[in-house]
Amino acid sequence: MAQFVRNLVEKAPALVNAAVTYSKPRLATFWHYARIELVPPTPAEVPIAIQSLKKIIHKAQTGSFKQLTVKEAMLNGLVATEVWMWFYIGEIIGKRSIVGYDV
């Protein structure tokens, strides 16, 4: 057991350096995209989103959604799934539990 701990202590700096070397470019890429993608919408983007929503509702009412390409339909489905999942994540955070409410 003592030899294991000694080996671990000897190899720890090399492992930490390898982890830092591996993580730095990936974290830089993550922060680059996080600053762009995770920014709340600006007031100028709200009317654009409302127009987009109106267009989707109009397509649903007229049935023109049947003329979507497979790529567009898949993209719309992924966006709807993302919104749905964020709703559930918010519910889990609000409940502070995955299963149910504490009554």
Biopython code that builds the backbone (N, CA, C, O; Angstrom):
import numpy as np
from Bio.PDB.StructureBuilder import StructureBuilder

atoms = [
    (1, "MET", "N", (0.821, -1.187, 0.000)),
    (1, "MET", "CA", (0.000, 0.000, 0.000)),
    (1, "MET", "C", (0.869, 1.256, 0.000)),
    (1, "MET", "O", (0.577, 2.222, -0.706)),
    (2, "ALA", "N", (1.933, 1.236, 0.793)),
    (2, "ALA", "CA", (2.817, 2.389, 0.873)),
    (2, "ALA", "C", (3.510, 2.634, -0.466)),
    (2, "ALA", "O", (3.718, 3.780, -0.864)),
    (3, "GLN", "N", (3.863, 1.555, -1.154)),
    (3, "GLN", "CA", (4.509, 1.714, -2.450)),
    (3, "GLN", "C", (3.533, 2.308, -3.469)),
    (3, "GLN", "O", (3.922, 3.121, -4.308)),
    (4, "PHE", "N", (2.292, 1.905, -3.392)),
    (4, "PHE", "CA", (1.271, 2.459, -4.280)),
    (4, "PHE", "C", (1.137, 3.963, -4.060)),
    (4, "PHE", "O", (1.105, 4.729, -5.023)),
    (5, "VAL", "N", (1.060, 4.385, -2.813)),
    (5, "VAL", "CA", (0.936, 5.805, -2.495)),
    (5, "VAL", "C", (2.183, 6.556, -2.953)),
    (5, "VAL", "O", (2.074, 7.661, -3.485)),
    (6, "ARG", "N", (3.354, 5.978, -2.756)),
    (6, "ARG", "CA", (4.597, 6.610, -3.174)),
    (6, "ARG", "C", (4.624, 6.772, -4.695)),
    (6, "ARG", "O", (5.006, 7.828, -5.200)),
    (7, "ASN", "N", (4.219, 5.727, -5.425)),
    (7, "ASN", "CA", (4.149, 5.818, -6.887)),
    (7, "ASN", "C", (3.159, 6.882, -7.330)),
    (7, "ASN", "O", (3.418, 7.640, -8.265)),
    (8, "LEU", "N", (2.032, 6.931, -6.653)),
    (8, "LEU", "CA", (1.016, 7.918, -6.994)),
    (8, "LEU", "C", (1.540, 9.333, -6.757)),
    (8, "LEU", "O", (1.338, 10.220, -7.586)),
    (9, "VAL", "N", (2.203, 9.539, -5.645)),
    (9, "VAL", "CA", (2.762, 10.855, -5.333)),
    (9, "VAL", "C", (3.844, 11.237, -6.345)),
    (9, "VAL", "O", (3.947, 12.402, -6.730)),
    (10, "GLU", "N", (4.641, 10.274, -6.773)),
    (10, "GLU", "CA", (5.685, 10.554, -7.754)),
    (10, "GLU", "C", (5.109, 10.882, -9.126)),
    (10, "GLU", "O", (5.638, 11.738, -9.835)),
    (11, "LYS", "N", (4.041, 10.213, -9.495)),
    (11, "LYS", "CA", (3.446, 10.405, -10.824)),
    (11, "LYS", "C", (2.404, 11.515, -10.862)),
    (11, "LYS", "O", (1.991, 11.923, -11.948)),
    (12, "ALA", "N", (1.974, 12.008, -9.727)),
    (12, "ALA", "CA", (0.907, 13.016, -9.683)),
    (12, "ALA", "C", (1.253, 14.276, -10.470)),
    (12, "ALA", "O", (0.411, 14.726, -11.246)),
    (13, "PRO", "N", (2.428, 14.871, -10.323)),
    (13, "PRO", "CA", (2.720, 16.082, -11.106)),
    (13, "PRO", "C", (2.658, 15.846, -12.616)),
    (13, "PRO", "O", (2.163, 16.697, -13.356)),
    (14, "ALA", "N", (3.150, 14.718, -13.068)),
    (14, "ALA", "CA", (3.099, 14.414, -14.505)),
    (14, "ALA", "C", (1.654, 14.243, -14.968)),
    (14, "ALA", "O", (1.288, 14.700, -16.051)),
    (15, "LEU", "N", (0.838, 13.590, -14.153)),
    (15, "LEU", "CA", (-0.570, 13.414, -14.516)),
    (15, "LEU", "C", (-1.307, 14.748, -14.546)),
    (15, "LEU", "O", (-2.118, 14.996, -15.439)),
    (16, "VAL", "N", (-1.024, 15.599, -13.574)),
    (16, "VAL", "CA", (-1.663, 16.917, -13.538)),
    (16, "VAL", "C", (-1.238, 17.744, -14.743)),
    (16, "VAL", "O", (-2.069, 18.402, -15.370)),
    (17, "ASN", "N", (0.053, 17.716, -15.070)),
    (17, "ASN", "CA", (0.532, 18.457, -16.242)),
    (17, "ASN", "C", (-0.109, 17.941, -17.524)),
    (17, "ASN", "O", (-0.465, 18.731, -18.398)),
    (18, "ALA", "N", (-0.260, 16.632, -17.643)),
    (18, "ALA", "CA", (-0.901, 16.055, -18.827)),
    (18, "ALA", "C", (-2.362, 16.474, -18.893)),
    (18, "ALA", "O", (-2.861, 16.791, -19.972)),
    (19, "ALA", "N", (-3.055, 16.481, -17.759)),
    (19, "ALA", "CA", (-4.459, 16.891, -17.741)),
    (19, "ALA", "C", (-4.611, 18.364, -18.111)),
    (19, "ALA", "O", (-5.531, 18.733, -18.841)),
    (20, "VAL", "N", (-3.711, 19.200, -17.609)),
    (20, "VAL", "CA", (-3.759, 20.627, -17.939)),
    (20, "VAL", "C", (-3.477, 20.842, -19.414)),
    (20, "VAL", "O", (-4.166, 21.619, -20.076)),
    (21, "THR", "N", (-2.468, 20.157, -19.929)),
    (21, "THR", "CA", (-2.123, 20.276, -21.344)),
    (21, "THR", "C", (-3.279, 19.819, -22.227)),
    (21, "THR", "O", (-3.557, 20.430, -23.259)),
    (22, "TYR", "N", (-3.940, 18.761, -21.828)),
    (22, "TYR", "CA", (-5.073, 18.240, -22.589)),
    (22, "TYR", "C", (-6.270, 19.178, -22.517)),
    (22, "TYR", "O", (-6.978, 19.352, -23.509)),
    (23, "SER", "N", (-6.506, 19.785, -21.357)),
    (23, "SER", "CA", (-7.723, 20.557, -21.129)),
    (23, "SER", "C", (-7.667, 21.985, -21.644)),
    (23, "SER", "O", (-8.700, 22.524, -22.040)),
    (24, "LYS", "N", (-6.508, 22.614, -21.654)),
    (24, "LYS", "CA", (-6.416, 24.032, -22.008)),
    (24, "LYS", "C", (-7.031, 24.364, -23.368)),
    (24, "LYS", "O", (-7.862, 25.270, -23.426)),
    (25, "PRO", "N", (-6.678, 23.691, -24.463)),
    (25, "PRO", "CA", (-7.286, 24.068, -25.749)),
    (25, "PRO", "C", (-8.784, 23.773, -25.795)),
    (25, "PRO", "O", (-9.541, 24.511, -26.426)),
    (26, "ARG", "N", (-9.208, 22.718, -25.141)),
    (26, "ARG", "CA", (-10.634, 22.390, -25.143)),
    (26, "ARG", "C", (-11.436, 23.401, -24.339)),
    (26, "ARG", "O", (-12.534, 23.783, -24.745)),
    (27, "LEU", "N", (-10.905, 23.835, -23.212)),
    (27, "LEU", "CA", (-11.587, 24.859, -22.422)),
    (27, "LEU", "C", (-11.605, 26.194, -23.154)),
    (27, "LEU", "O", (-12.589, 26.929, -23.074)),
    (28, "ALA", "N", (-10.533, 26.515, -23.865)),
    (28, "ALA", "CA", (-10.508, 27.755, -24.639)),
    (28, "ALA", "C", (-11.589, 27.724, -25.720)),
    (28, "ALA", "O", (-12.284, 28.716, -25.938)),
    (29, "THR", "N", (-11.725, 26.595, -26.387)),
    (29, "THR", "CA", (-12.776, 26.464, -27.396)),
    (29, "THR", "C", (-14.154, 26.561, -26.761)),
    (29, "THR", "O", (-15.044, 27.219, -27.300)),
    (30, "PHE", "N", (-14.333, 25.907, -25.614)),
    (30, "PHE", "CA", (-15.615, 25.967, -24.930)),
    (30, "PHE", "C", (-15.965, 27.404, -24.564)),
    (30, "PHE", "O", (-17.082, 27.848, -24.830)),
    (31, "TRP", "N", (-15.036, 28.138, -23.961)),
    (31, "TRP", "CA", (-15.320, 29.512, -23.539)),
    (31, "TRP", "C", (-15.562, 30.418, -24.738)),
    (31, "TRP", "O", (-16.375, 31.339, -24.665)),
    (32, "HIS", "N", (-14.864, 30.163, -25.842)),
    (32, "HIS", "CA", (-15.099, 30.957, -27.053)),
    (32, "HIS", "C", (-16.556, 30.829, -27.506)),
    (32, "HIS", "O", (-17.221, 31.834, -27.757)),
    (33, "TYR", "N", (-17.045, 29.603, -27.609)),
    (33, "TYR", "CA", (-18.414, 29.393, -28.062)),
    (33, "TYR", "C", (-19.442, 29.733, -26.977)),
    (33, "TYR", "O", (-20.561, 30.136, -27.293)),
    (34, "ALA", "N", (-19.074, 29.575, -25.711)),
    (34, "ALA", "CA", (-19.998, 29.901, -24.624)),
    (34, "ALA", "C", (-20.290, 31.396, -24.610)),
    (34, "ALA", "O", (-21.427, 31.801, -24.370)),
    (35, "ARG", "N", (-19.277, 32.222, -24.865)),
    (35, "ARG", "CA", (-19.490, 33.673, -24.885)),
    (35, "ARG", "C", (-20.423, 34.085, -26.015)),
    (35, "ARG", "O", (-21.117, 35.096, -25.908)),
    (36, "ILE", "N", (-20.446, 33.317, -27.084)),
    (36, "ILE", "CA", (-21.291, 33.651, -28.228)),
    (36, "ILE", "C", (-22.690, 33.052, -28.076)),
    (36, "ILE", "O", (-23.686, 33.750, -28.263)),
    (37, "GLU", "N", (-22.768, 31.776, -27.742)),
    (37, "GLU", "CA", (-24.028, 31.044, -27.765)),
    (37, "GLU", "C", (-24.869, 31.205, -26.498)),
    (37, "GLU", "O", (-26.093, 31.098, -26.567)),
    (38, "LEU", "N", (-24.252, 31.458, -25.357)),
    (38, "LEU", "CA", (-24.990, 31.492, -24.103)),
    (38, "LEU", "C", (-25.340, 32.910, -23.658)),
    (38, "LEU", "O", (-25.643, 33.142, -22.487)),
    (39, "VAL", "N", (-25.296, 33.843, -24.584)),
    (39, "VAL", "CA", (-25.631, 35.229, -24.279)),
    (39, "VAL", "C", (-27.149, 35.392, -24.389)),
    (39, "VAL", "O", (-27.747, 34.883, -25.337)),
    (40, "PRO", "N", (-27.789, 36.093, -23.438)),
    (40, "PRO", "CA", (-29.226, 36.316, -23.557)),
    (40, "PRO", "C", (-29.541, 37.166, -24.792)),
    (40, "PRO", "O", (-28.691, 37.929, -25.252)),
    (41, "PRO", "N", (-30.737, 37.038, -25.318)),
    (41, "PRO", "CA", (-31.074, 37.818, -26.518)),
    (41, "PRO", "C", (-31.085, 39.315, -26.228)),
    (41, "PRO", "O", (-31.451, 39.751, -25.136)),
    (42, "THR", "N", (-30.682, 40.080, -27.214)),
    (42, "THR", "CA", (-30.720, 41.531, -27.093)),
    (42, "THR", "C", (-32.133, 42.009, -27.404)),
    (42, "THR", "O", (-32.908, 41.271, -28.013)),
    (43, "PRO", "N", (-32.483, 43.221, -27.004)),
    (43, "PRO", "CA", (-33.822, 43.734, -27.339)),
    (43, "PRO", "C", (-34.082, 43.784, -28.844)),
    (43, "PRO", "O", (-35.234, 43.695, -29.268)),
    (44, "ALA", "N", (-33.051, 43.924, -29.647)),
    (44, "ALA", "CA", (-33.233, 43.952, -31.103)),
    (44, "ALA", "C", (-33.584, 42.575, -31.654)),
    (44, "ALA", "O", (-34.185, 42.481, -32.724)),
    (45, "GLU", "N", (-33.224, 41.510, -30.951)),
    (45, "GLU", "CA", (-33.500, 40.153, -31.438)),
    (45, "GLU", "C", (-34.896, 39.667, -31.077)),
    (45, "GLU", "O", (-35.374, 38.695, -31.662)),
    (46, "VAL", "N", (-35.560, 40.316, -30.134)),
    (46, "VAL", "CA", (-36.886, 39.870, -29.710)),
    (46, "VAL", "C", (-37.912, 39.976, -30.835)),
    (46, "VAL", "O", (-38.649, 39.016, -31.055)),
    (47, "PRO", "N", (-37.997, 41.103, -31.566)),
    (47, "PRO", "CA", (-38.972, 41.152, -32.681)),
    (47, "PRO", "C", (-38.714, 40.103, -33.764)),
    (47, "PRO", "O", (-39.650, 39.584, -34.372)),
    (48, "ILE", "N", (-37.445, 39.799, -33.996)),
    (48, "ILE", "CA", (-37.109, 38.767, -34.988)),
    (48, "ILE", "C", (-37.633, 37.415, -34.523)),
    (48, "ILE", "O", (-38.167, 36.648, -35.325)),
    (49, "ALA", "N", (-37.486, 37.120, -33.244)),
    (49, "ALA", "CA", (-37.987, 35.854, -32.706)),
    (49, "ALA", "C", (-39.506, 35.798, -32.770)),
    (49, "ALA", "O", (-40.075, 34.745, -33.059)),
    (50, "ILE", "N", (-40.162, 36.913, -32.505)),
    (50, "ILE", "CA", (-41.629, 36.952, -32.574)),
    (50, "ILE", "C", (-42.097, 36.710, -34.001)),
    (50, "ILE", "O", (-43.057, 35.971, -34.220)),
    (51, "GLN", "N", (-41.425, 37.332, -34.984)),
    (51, "GLN", "CA", (-41.777, 37.107, -36.386)),
    (51, "GLN", "C", (-41.564, 35.646, -36.779)),
    (51, "GLN", "O", (-42.372, 35.073, -37.510)),
    (52, "SER", "N", (-40.504, 35.061, -36.307)),
    (52, "SER", "CA", (-40.236, 33.657, -36.604)),
    (52, "SER", "C", (-41.329, 32.767, -36.014)),
    (52, "SER", "O", (-41.783, 31.825, -36.665)),
    (53, "LEU", "N", (-41.748, 33.061, -34.795)),
    (53, "LEU", "CA", (-42.814, 32.291, -34.161)),
    (53, "LEU", "C", (-44.134, 32.460, -34.911)),
    (53, "LEU", "O", (-44.875, 31.493, -35.087)),
    (54, "LYS", "N", (-44.428, 33.673, -35.348)),
    (54, "LYS", "CA", (-45.651, 33.915, -36.130)),
    (54, "LYS", "C", (-45.625, 33.131, -37.433)),
    (54, "LYS", "O", (-46.646, 32.601, -37.871)),
    (55, "LYS", "N", (-44.434, 33.062, -38.054)),
    (55, "LYS", "CA", (-44.299, 32.317, -39.306)),
    (55, "LYS", "C", (-44.542, 30.823, -39.073)),
    (55, "LYS", "O", (-45.176, 30.161, -39.894)),
    (56, "ILE", "N", (-44.044, 30.302, -37.969)),
    (56, "ILE", "CA", (-44.255, 28.884, -37.647)),
    (56, "ILE", "C", (-45.731, 28.612, -37.399)),
    (56, "ILE", "O", (-46.259, 27.601, -37.864)),
    (57, "ILE", "N", (-46.402, 29.497, -36.674)),
    (57, "ILE", "CA", (-47.838, 29.328, -36.403)),
    (57, "ILE", "C", (-48.629, 29.393, -37.699)),
    (57, "ILE", "O", (-49.561, 28.614, -37.898)),
    (58, "HIS", "N", (-48.266, 30.316, -38.581)),
    (58, "HIS", "CA", (-48.959, 30.426, -39.871)),
    (58, "HIS", "C", (-48.773, 29.150, -40.700)),
    (58, "HIS", "O", (-49.714, 28.675, -41.336)),
    (59, "LYS", "N", (-47.569, 28.605, -40.688)),
    (59, "LYS", "CA", (-47.327, 27.358, -41.425)),
    (59, "LYS", "C", (-48.142, 26.211, -40.848)),
    (59, "LYS", "O", (-48.635, 25.361, -41.590)),
    (60, "ALA", "N", (-48.286, 26.184, -39.526)),
    (60, "ALA", "CA", (-49.078, 25.126, -38.897)),
    (60, "ALA", "C", (-50.552, 25.269, -39.251)),
    (60, "ALA", "O", (-51.239, 24.269, -39.457)),
    (61, "GLN", "N", (-51.043, 26.501, -39.324)),
    (61, "GLN", "CA", (-52.456, 26.722, -39.631)),
    (61, "GLN", "C", (-52.781, 26.427, -41.091)),
    (61, "GLN", "O", (-53.852, 25.898, -41.390)),
    (62, "THR", "N", (-51.871, 26.762, -42.000)),
    (62, "THR", "CA", (-52.140, 26.563, -43.427)),
    (62, "THR", "C", (-51.723, 25.187, -43.923)),
    (62, "THR", "O", (-52.104, 24.793, -45.026)),
    (63, "GLY", "N", (-50.959, 24.456, -43.145)),
    (63, "GLY", "CA", (-50.529, 23.132, -43.567)),
    (63, "GLY", "C", (-49.316, 23.142, -44.458)),
    (63, "GLY", "O", (-48.961, 22.110, -45.027)),
    (64, "SER", "N", (-48.662, 24.294, -44.596)),
    (64, "SER", "CA", (-47.480, 24.344, -45.460)),
    (64, "SER", "C", (-46.266, 23.677, -44.816)),
    (64, "SER", "O", (-45.224, 23.536, -45.456)),
    (65, "PHE", "N", (-46.392, 23.271, -43.569)),
    (65, "PHE", "CA", (-45.290, 22.542, -42.930)),
    (65, "PHE", "C", (-45.077, 21.190, -43.593)),
    (65, "PHE", "O", (-44.025, 20.570, -43.433)),
    (66, "LYS", "N", (-46.071, 20.739, -44.330)),
    (66, "LYS", "CA", (-45.928, 19.465, -45.032)),
    (66, "LYS", "C", (-44.929, 19.561, -46.183)),
    (66, "LYS", "O", (-44.476, 18.538, -46.697)),
    (67, "GLN", "N", (-44.584, 20.779, -46.589)),
    (67, "GLN", "CA", (-43.660, 20.991, -47.697)),
    (67, "GLN", "C", (-42.220, 21.198, -47.225)),
    (67, "GLN", "O", (-41.358, 21.567, -48.022)),
    (68, "LEU", "N", (-41.952, 20.965, -45.948)),
    (68, "LEU", "CA", (-40.597, 21.119, -45.422)),
    (68, "LEU", "C", (-39.691, 20.013, -45.950)),
    (68, "LEU", "O", (-40.127, 18.892, -46.211)),
    (69, "THR", "N", (-38.433, 20.362, -46.097)),
    (69, "THR", "CA", (-37.465, 19.325, -46.438)),
    (69, "THR", "C", (-37.176, 18.520, -45.174)),
    (69, "THR", "O", (-37.513, 18.938, -44.066)),
    (70, "VAL", "N", (-36.556, 17.375, -45.355)),
    (70, "VAL", "CA", (-36.229, 16.526, -44.214)),
    (70, "VAL", "C", (-35.267, 17.258, -43.279)),
    (70, "VAL", "O", (-35.388, 17.160, -42.058)),
    (71, "LYS", "N", (-34.323, 17.984, -43.849)),
    (71, "LYS", "CA", (-33.357, 18.726, -43.038)),
    (71, "LYS", "C", (-34.058, 19.791, -42.195)),
    (71, "LYS", "O", (-33.767, 19.925, -41.006)),
    (72, "GLU", "N", (-34.975, 20.547, -42.793)),
    (72, "GLU", "CA", (-35.704, 21.577, -42.045)),
    (72, "GLU", "C", (-36.575, 20.960, -40.962)),
    (72, "GLU", "O", (-36.642, 21.479, -39.847)),
    (73, "ALA", "N", (-37.241, 19.860, -41.281)),
    (73, "ALA", "CA", (-38.091, 19.201, -40.294)),
    (73, "ALA", "C", (-37.259, 18.664, -39.133)),
    (73, "ALA", "O", (-37.666, 18.775, -37.977)),
    (74, "MET", "N", (-36.105, 18.089, -39.430)),
    (74, "MET", "CA", (-35.228, 17.585, -38.387)),
    (74, "MET", "C", (-34.721, 18.729, -37.508)),
    (74, "MET", "O", (-34.665, 18.598, -36.285)),
    (75, "LEU", "N", (-34.355, 19.838, -38.126)),
    (75, "LEU", "CA", (-33.884, 20.997, -37.364)),
    (75, "LEU", "C", (-34.986, 21.541, -36.462)),
    (75, "LEU", "O", (-34.734, 21.866, -35.301)),
    (76, "ASN", "N", (-36.195, 21.642, -36.983)),
    (76, "ASN", "CA", (-37.323, 22.105, -36.160)),
    (76, "ASN", "C", (-37.578, 21.146, -35.004)),
    (76, "ASN", "O", (-37.868, 21.580, -33.889)),
    (77, "GLY", "N", (-37.475, 19.861, -35.259)),
    (77, "GLY", "CA", (-37.666, 18.880, -34.196)),
    (77, "GLY", "C", (-36.593, 18.969, -33.127)),
    (77, "GLY", "O", (-36.887, 18.834, -31.940)),
    (78, "LEU", "N", (-35.348, 19.196, -33.536)),
    (78, "LEU", "CA", (-34.264, 19.338, -32.570)),
    (78, "LEU", "C", (-34.426, 20.593, -31.716)),
    (78, "LEU", "O", (-34.166, 20.568, -30.513)),
    (79, "VAL", "N", (-34.853, 21.683, -32.336)),
    (79, "VAL", "CA", (-35.074, 22.913, -31.574)),
    (79, "VAL", "C", (-36.206, 22.716, -30.575)),
    (79, "VAL", "O", (-36.099, 23.140, -29.425)),
    (80, "ALA", "N", (-37.288, 22.077, -31.006)),
    (80, "ALA", "CA", (-38.409, 21.826, -30.091)),
    (80, "ALA", "C", (-37.974, 20.913, -28.947)),
    (80, "ALA", "O", (-38.370, 21.123, -27.801)),
    (81, "THR", "N", (-37.168, 19.909, -29.251)),
    (81, "THR", "CA", (-36.670, 19.006, -28.204)),
    (81, "THR", "C", (-35.772, 19.754, -27.230)),
    (81, "THR", "O", (-35.832, 19.514, -26.024)),
    (82, "GLU", "N", (-34.945, 20.653, -27.739)),
    (82, "GLU", "CA", (-34.073, 21.433, -26.856)),
    (82, "GLU", "C", (-34.888, 22.313, -25.916)),
    (82, "GLU", "O", (-34.594, 22.385, -24.722)),
    (83, "VAL", "N", (-35.895, 22.973, -26.436)),
    (83, "VAL", "CA", (-36.746, 23.803, -25.585)),
    (83, "VAL", "C", (-37.450, 22.948, -24.538)),
    (83, "VAL", "O", (-37.551, 23.338, -23.374)),
    (84, "TRP", "N", (-37.930, 21.795, -24.951)),
    (84, "TRP", "CA", (-38.625, 20.879, -24.034)),
    (84, "TRP", "C", (-37.688, 20.406, -22.926)),
    (84, "TRP", "O", (-38.076, 20.359, -21.759)),
    (85, "MET", "N", (-36.450, 20.053, -23.292)),
    (85, "MET", "CA", (-35.488, 19.589, -22.290)),
    (85, "MET", "C", (-35.096, 20.705, -21.323)),
    (85, "MET", "O", (-34.949, 20.459, -20.126)),
    (86, "TRP", "N", (-34.922, 21.944, -21.834)),
    (86, "TRP", "CA", (-34.608, 23.055, -20.927)),
    (86, "TRP", "C", (-35.758, 23.289, -19.951)),
    (86, "TRP", "O", (-35.524, 23.661, -18.801)),
    (87, "PHE", "N", (-37.003, 23.074, -20.398)),
    (87, "PHE", "CA", (-38.144, 23.184, -19.490)),
    (87, "PHE", "C", (-38.008, 22.162, -18.366)),
    (87, "PHE", "O", (-38.182, 22.494, -17.194)),
    (88, "TYR", "N", (-37.697, 20.921, -18.726)),
    (88, "TYR", "CA", (-37.574, 19.886, -17.698)),
    (88, "TYR", "C", (-36.379, 20.131, -16.775)),
    (88, "TYR", "O", (-36.458, 19.861, -15.577)),
    (89, "ILE", "N", (-35.293, 20.633, -17.314)),
    (89, "ILE", "CA", (-34.147, 20.958, -16.462)),
    (89, "ILE", "C", (-34.525, 22.053, -15.477)),
    (89, "ILE", "O", (-34.138, 21.997, -14.310)),
    (90, "GLY", "N", (-35.275, 23.045, -15.933)),
    (90, "GLY", "CA", (-35.749, 24.093, -15.035)),
    (90, "GLY", "C", (-36.674, 23.549, -13.964)),
    (90, "GLY", "O", (-36.623, 23.985, -12.814)),
    (91, "GLU", "N", (-37.520, 22.600, -14.335)),
    (91, "GLU", "CA", (-38.397, 21.971, -13.344)),
    (91, "GLU", "C", (-37.590, 21.212, -12.298)),
    (91, "GLU", "O", (-37.892, 21.289, -11.107)),
    (92, "ILE", "N", (-36.580, 20.490, -12.727)),
    (92, "ILE", "CA", (-35.744, 19.733, -11.788)),
    (92, "ILE", "C", (-35.012, 20.685, -10.849)),
    (92, "ILE", "O", (-34.911, 20.426, -9.649)),
    (93, "ILE", "N", (-34.502, 21.788, -11.396)),
    (93, "ILE", "CA", (-33.830, 22.768, -10.551)),
    (93, "ILE", "C", (-34.817, 23.384, -9.573)),
    (93, "ILE", "O", (-34.496, 23.567, -8.398)),
    (94, "GLY", "N", (-36.005, 23.701, -10.042)),
    (94, "GLY", "CA", (-37.006, 24.302, -9.173)),
    (94, "GLY", "C", (-37.478, 23.365, -8.072)),
    (94, "GLY", "O", (-37.711, 23.788, -6.939)),
    (95, "LYS", "N", (-37.617, 22.089, -8.414)),
    (95, "LYS", "CA", (-38.055, 21.099, -7.421)),
    (95, "LYS", "C", (-36.929, 20.690, -6.496)),
    (95, "LYS", "O", (-37.169, 20.223, -5.383)),
    (96, "ARG", "N", (-35.694, 20.867, -6.957)),
    (96, "ARG", "CA", (-34.502, 20.389, -6.260)),
    (96, "ARG", "C", (-34.546, 18.882, -6.076)),
    (96, "ARG", "O", (-34.022, 18.339, -5.104)),
    (97, "SER", "N", (-35.178, 18.224, -7.026)),
    (97, "SER", "CA", (-35.282, 16.779, -7.003)),
    (97, "SER", "C", (-35.636, 16.312, -8.405)),
    (97, "SER", "O", (-36.310, 17.028, -9.145)),
    (98, "ILE", "N", (-35.195, 15.136, -8.772)),
    (98, "ILE", "CA", (-35.523, 14.610, -10.096)),
    (98, "ILE", "C", (-36.910, 13.997, -10.088)),
    (98, "ILE", "O", (-37.623, 14.085, -11.088)),
    (99, "VAL", "N", (-37.308, 13.384, -8.997)),
    (99, "VAL", "CA", (-38.527, 12.577, -8.978)),
    (99, "VAL", "C", (-39.780, 13.370, -8.701)),
    (99, "VAL", "O", (-40.704, 13.333, -9.513)),
    (100, "GLY", "N", (-39.859, 14.078, -7.610)),
    (100, "GLY", "CA", (-41.116, 14.747, -7.285)),
    (100, "GLY", "C", (-40.921, 15.873, -6.301)),
    (100, "GLY", "O", (-39.813, 16.151, -5.841)),
    (101, "TYR", "N", (-42.021, 16.505, -5.995)),
    (101, "TYR", "CA", (-41.994, 17.625, -5.059)),
    (101, "TYR", "C", (-41.999, 17.112, -3.629)),
    (101, "TYR", "O", (-42.595, 16.074, -3.340)),
    (102, "ASP", "N", (-41.333, 17.837, -2.731)),
    (102, "ASP", "CA", (-41.389, 17.527, -1.309)),
    (102, "ASP", "C", (-42.658, 18.169, -0.776)),
    (102, "ASP", "O", (-42.820, 19.389, -0.799)),
    (103, "VAL", "N", (-43.562, 17.306, -0.292)),
    (103, "VAL", "CA", (-44.857, 17.818, 0.189)),
    (103, "VAL", "C", (-44.886, 17.788, 1.690)),
    (103, "VAL", "O", (-45.885, 18.176, 2.297)),
]
sb = StructureBuilder()
sb.init_structure("model")
sb.init_model(0)
sb.init_chain("A")
sb.init_seg("    ")
for serial, (resi, resn, name, xyz) in enumerate(atoms, 1):
    if name == "N":
        sb.init_residue(resn, " ", resi, " ")
    sb.init_atom(name, np.array(xyz, "f"), 0.0, 1.0, " ", f" {name:<3s}", serial, name[0])
structure = sb.get_structure()
